[in-house]
């Protein structure tokens, strides 16, 4: 007896010849532990990887800022409260002049 299945796909699927990295836009709950003009320290329940890039959205009152960050260092915090056992240090990537000004305003710093 032959086990034949009817193919229901409209297009044939193949494995790629080389392994490519796929980026998905997902939202993770994180806490900004501290922030400076050059980067942020994040607390997360989810482990991140060095080199990961993400869009960080922050708001204070009616002002909001969206910037690209890149994870540069990682650590764990066994005494973490609220389950935030991972810490990730990230730098801001290619801030525009407008983003830099808004960041400084959010930090309450004088523009440079």
C-alpha positions in Angstrom: 0.0 0.0 0.0 1.5 3.3 -1.0 1.2 6.3 1.3 0.4 9.2 -1.0 -0.6 12.6 0.3 -2.2 15.2 -1.8 0.0 18.3 -2.0 -2.1 21.3 -0.9 0.5 24.0 -1.3 0.2 26.4 -4.2 3.9 26.8 -4.5 6.8 24.4 -4.0 8.9 25.0 -0.9 12.7 24.6 -0.9 15.4 25.0 1.8 17.6 28.0 1.1 21.1 27.3 -0.1 22.7 29.4 2.6 21.5 30.2 6.1 20.1 33.7 6.3 19.2 35.7 9.4 15.6 36.6 9.7 14.5 39.6 11.7 11.0 39.8 13.1 9.4 42.9 14.5 8.2 41.9 18.0 7.5 43.8 21.1 9.1 42.8 24.4 8.3 44.1 27.8 11.5 45.8 29.1 12.3 48.3 31.7 14.7 51.1 31.1 17.0 51.0 34.2 19.1 54.1 33.2 19.7 56.2 30.2 22.4 58.6 29.0 23.2 60.5 25.8 24.9 57.5 24.4 22.8 54.5 25.4 20.5 52.7 27.8 20.6 49.9 30.4 17.6 47.6 30.0 16.1 45.0 32.3 14.2 42.2 30.7 12.7 38.8 31.4 13.8 37.7 27.9 17.4 37.0 27.1 18.8 39.2 24.3 22.0 38.7 22.2 25.0 41.0 21.7 24.6 42.6 18.3 20.8 42.5 18.4 19.2 45.7 17.1 15.8 47.0 18.1 13.6 50.1 18.0 13.3 51.7 21.4 10.3 53.8 22.0 10.2 56.1 25.0 7.9 58.8 26.1 7.8 61.4 28.9 4.5 63.3 29.1 3.5 64.3 25.6 7.0 63.9 24.2 8.1 60.7 22.6 11.2 59.3 20.9 11.9 56.3 18.7 15.6 55.3 18.2 17.5 52.3 17.0 19.6 50.6 19.7 22.3 47.9 19.5 22.9 45.5 22.4 26.6 45.7 23.4 26.9 43.8 26.7 24.8 41.4 28.7 24.6 40.2 32.3 22.2 38.3 34.6 20.9 39.6 37.9 20.1 36.7 40.2 18.6 39.1 42.8 16.4 40.9 40.3 13.0 42.0 41.3 9.9 41.5 39.2 11.6 38.7 37.2 13.9 41.1 35.3 16.8 38.7 35.5 18.6 39.9 32.3 20.4 43.2 31.9 21.4 44.5 28.5 23.5 47.6 27.8 22.7 49.2 24.5 24.0 52.1 22.5 22.0 54.4 20.3 22.7 53.9 16.6 23.0 56.8 14.2 20.9 59.4 16.0 19.7 62.2 13.8 20.1 65.8 15.1 16.4 65.9 15.8 16.5 62.6 17.8 19.6 63.8 19.7 17.9 67.1 20.7 14.7 65.3 21.8 16.8 62.8 23.8 18.6 65.6 25.6 15.2 67.3 26.3 13.9 64.1 27.7 17.0 63.8 29.9 16.6 67.3 31.1 20.1 68.2 29.8 21.2 71.2 27.9 21.7 70.6 24.2 25.3 70.2 23.1 
